[in-house]
């Protein structure tokens, strides 16, 4: 830890290249964007719901590796390739959220994008948590 900053890279998310999965600065935890990458660095899931579940799971893995829990998320940004498809699946995505993260919701934004780093990725989830 240098200057009160700690970089956290849980092994189950694979070795990051050019970024850290999470960076803790004081009580703030900045969570890198996560897609539906599996342990072999392959995008899994053919639907936005399946990919959301994996991406959120990856984000929560980084959060837990830093000693946090889902209720400590204060901000979440979703980058979505197909907003209309996401809207059409909103109920199922909500069920995934409740199962993985509970009933507390952070401040959220959804941003439509033309594509993500991995061409097969349909959604990316990035967040900030307060580990007080």
N, C-alpha and C positions, 0 to 999 in steps of 0.2 A: 504494500500500500504506500503510495507516494502522494504527498500533499493532501492526505485525507481522501484520496480517490482509490477505489478498489475495482478492478476488472474481474468479472465473474464469467467463467466459461465452463458450464457443466459438461462432463464428458459425453453424456447421452445425447447432446445436441451436435456433436462433432466439433472438430477443430475449426474455428472461424478463420477466415483469411481476409485481413484488412479491416476487421471490426471486432468488437467484443459483444457477446450475447447480452451482457448486462454490465452497467457501470454504476457503482454506488458512490455518491458524493454526499457525505453527511447522512441525513435521514432520507434523501431522495435516491430512488433507484430508477435509472433510465434503461428501458428494455428495448433492445434492437428489434427491428421488424422481423417477424417470423412468418414463414410460409409453411406449406404442408410437406416440408422435407422430412424424410425418414432418416434412420441412422446410417443409411448408405448414400445420403445426399441426393435422393431421388424424390421428386414430387409424387405424393400418393393421393389417391382419391380423384374421381372423375367429375364430381359435382362440387358446387360451391359449399354445400353443407358439409360434405366429407372433408374438404380442404380447410374449412373454417375450424372444424373440430381438431384437426391435426395442428393447424397453426396456433390456435389458442392453447392447446396442450403444450406445444413447444414454448410458448411465451410463459405459461404457468410453471414449466420446468425451470426456466431461468429465474423466475421470481422466487420459487421455493429454494433454489440453490443459494440465493442471497439471504435466505432466512425469512422471506415474506410469505404472505398468503393472499388469495384472491381479493378478500375484503379490503386490502391495502392499496389496490389499484385506484388511482385518482384520475387518470386520463388514459384513453384508448383511442387510437386512430386506426381505421380500417381503410386499406387501399384495395379497391374492388375493380376488376376488369369489366364486369357486366352488372351494372347497378340494377337493371330491371330484373335479372335473374336473382340477384340477392334479395330484392324486395319480394319477389314471388315466393322465396323460401324463408321469409322472415320468421314465421312461426316455428319452423323446425330449427332455425339458427338460434332462436330464443330458447328453445328446449335444450340445445347443446350448451348454451351459456349457463343456464340454471344448473344443469348436471355437473358441469366442470367448475364453475366459478361461484355458484350460489345466487342469491337474490339481490345482492348489492351491485349497483351499476355505477361505474365511474362516469365522469364527463366523457362524451364520445363524439367523434366526427367520422363520417364516411366520405371518402374521396374517390371519385371515379377516375380511373387511369387507363391509358391505352394498352399498357402491358407492364409486367413486373420483370425483375431481374431474370428469373427462370421463366422461359416462355410458356411452360405448362401451368404455371401458378395462376390461380383465379383470384386469390385474396392474400393479403399480407396484413399482419396485426402487429402494431407497435404500441408501447405503453410507458407510463410513468407510475411509480408507486411511491408511497410515503411509508417508510419503515419505522417511524417514530419511536 
